Amino acid sequence: MASFVDPTRLDPRSLDPLLDRNVAWAQAKTRDDPTYFQRMAETQTPRYLWIGCSDSRVTANDVLDLDPGEVFVHRNIANVAHTSDMNLLAVLEYAVAVLKVEHIIVCGHYGCGGIERALGEERTALVDYWLQPIVMLYRKHRAVFDALPGPQARLGRMCEINIEMQVRRVAATPLVENAWVRGAALQIHGWIYGTHHGLLRDLGPTLSSLAERDALPSIDERVLHPVEPRSSLRRHAIEAFAAGSPSF
Ligand SMILES: [Zn+2]
């Protein structure tokens, strides 16, 4: 019997394997839950907005173990919240005003290539404009960062402090301010993901009002005084994180 060989299968550039995986995924979903796509098509009701890095290893649905429809996502290099970024602002507005998400999670990750770039000397690409707030913070506090024990510690600390800075920037947008003034139950969190063990860690205080935001120490203060009191609620996550973590 003659066998038919699809020529696209022999072309290593073909994206057919991806389309095949999609078919298999959709079939499996439907097999497990026959009305799944019908429900998905009708509405989305995510409770979370994720503002994360574009890094291919840090995908919100995977690391949170959530299904499609459960988290609204904005990603860019080094999870920067530029307050003139129409993309971010449009996402933020839709998430807060229309979807009425309850939590905004700003999530960066250790070993971030964008942060590593900001700590280096090369300034020849468009991404260097994007990373400028991080570069400026590093330059301002260079003595503090350079006193850390080695480049990995420096990179890890800057990954953390960048998240804290972006939390403050998101909390300073009129969109978030107005939501809090209206009495919306909206919380902002700063988390970091460890690509080496897959665990998330809560980095700092949860913001749920203008008063809490305004009581935060400035980002300069946080650079100079990195240790922060930890609530018992956060201790479990921190201990779980530390169990498989190299020291940063
Ligand atoms: Zn990154």
Residues whose N, C-alpha, C, O or C-beta is under 5 A from the ligand:
A	BS01	ZN	C53 D55 A78 C112 G113 G114
